[in-house]
C-alpha cells in the first residue's frame, strides 16, 4: 500500500555455544509477557517457546556455533529468527522411533504459521512466523505454505 507504514518492535540476543537453551526461552518469554501474549495467547506463547528451543538447539548442536536470536513483532506476526554459522539448510525429516532427536524441524513446521530458511553471509537464518493474537486472518488471506 502506497503511503502506509509498518509499525514493528524487535529484540535481539546472542547465545554463545556454551549457553543453555533455557536462557533463550526465558528471554523470549519476558518479551512475550511484556507484549501481553502470555494472557491473550498462551498456546501461541508455548509454540513460540518450543520453536525458540528447537532453533537455538539446532544452531548449537548441528551448526556448532553461537545462535543470534531475533524476535520482531509487527501488527500481523511475531517473527522469530535464528542465525548460525552453518550454510546447511534444515529439512524436516522423519526420525526413527528409537531415535532421541531429529524431530526439531517437524515440530517447528507444526507449531509456526509459516517458516523458512535461507543462506546468508557466514551461515544461514531460519525464521518462523506466528500470527499475532489480534491479527485474525481475513478471508482469502491464508498463511503462505511452509518452506
N, C-alpha and C positions, 0 to 999 in steps of 0.2 A: 504494500500500500504506500503510495507516494505521500510523503509528508508525515507519516506515522513514525513513532519511535518505540523502541522496545525498552522496557524497564526491567533491569535484572540486578541481582546481587550475587556475589560469589566469594568463595573462600578457597584457600589452597594450603596444603600441608605436605611437607616432605617426610617420608617414613623410611629411615635408613634400614638396610638389610637386617640389622640386628634388633630392630624394634618389634614389639609384639603387635599382632593384628588387632588385639583388643584396644590399643591406643587409637587406631583408625576408627573403629566402631564408636568408641566413646566420643571422639572428636566430632564425628558425623552426627551422632545423637544430640550433642549440645546444640548444633546449628539447626537441626530439625525441631528441637524443643523451642528454640528462640523464634522460629517461624510459626509455631503453633501446630505443627503437623502431628505431634505425639498425641494430642487430644482430638484433632479433627480427622486424622487419617492414620490410626495406629497400625493397620495392616500394611499400608504403604511404607511406613517407617520400618517395619520388620523386613519388608522386601528390600528396601534401600540398604539397611544394615547388613543383610545377608550378602547383597551384591558387593558392598564395600569390602566385606571379609574375603569374598572369593577373588575379587580383582587384586587386592593387595597381596593375598596369599600367592596368587599366580605370579605376580611380579617378583616376590621374594623367592619362591620355590623354583619356578621354571625359568625365569629370566636371571635369577641370581643377582638381582640388582635392587637398589632402593626403589621406592614407589613414590611418584609425585601424584598426590590425590587432589583433585579439584572438584568442587561442587559449585554449580551455578544454578540459580533459581530465577526463572522469568515468570511471566503471567500464566504460562501454559504448562511448563515442565520443570522438573528438577533434573539437571544433567549431572551425572557422576562420571568422572573420567580418571583413569589411572594411566600414567605414562611410566614405562620401564625401558631398560636399555637393550632389550631383545627385539630383533626385527621379525621374529616368528609370530605370525598372527594366530590367535586362538581359534580353535574349531570345536564346536560341541561334538562330543563323541560318546558312544555308549560305553560304560565301564562294566567290566565283568562283575558278577555277583559276589565274587570273593575279593574284589579289589577294594581297598580302603579309600582310594581317591579317584580322580578322573571325571567327576561329575560337576565340577565348578561352572563351566560354561553352560551346561544344560540347566543348572539352577538359575543362572543369570537370564538365560533365554526364557525361562518360565516366569520369572519374577518381574522383569522390566517390561515396559510397554514396547520399547524398541531398544536395540543395542547395535553397535557397530565397532569395528576395529580398523585402524589404518596405520600404515607405516609412516613414520616421520623421522626427521633427522635424529640420529643417535638412538633409534629404537622404534617403539610403537605406542599408540594410545588406544585404549579400549574405553568406550563410553556407553553408558546406559541412560535411558530417559524414563522418568516416572511422571505421569500426569499429575499436576498439582491438584490438591483436594477440591478446589472450587473451579477447576478449569474444564468442566464437562466436555464431552465430545459432541459437537453439533452433527446432525445427520449428514452423512456423506463425507465426513472428515475423520475417517477411521485412521488409526495409527499406521505408520508405514510398517511393512513386514520386517521381521528380524533379518539382520545381515550377518 
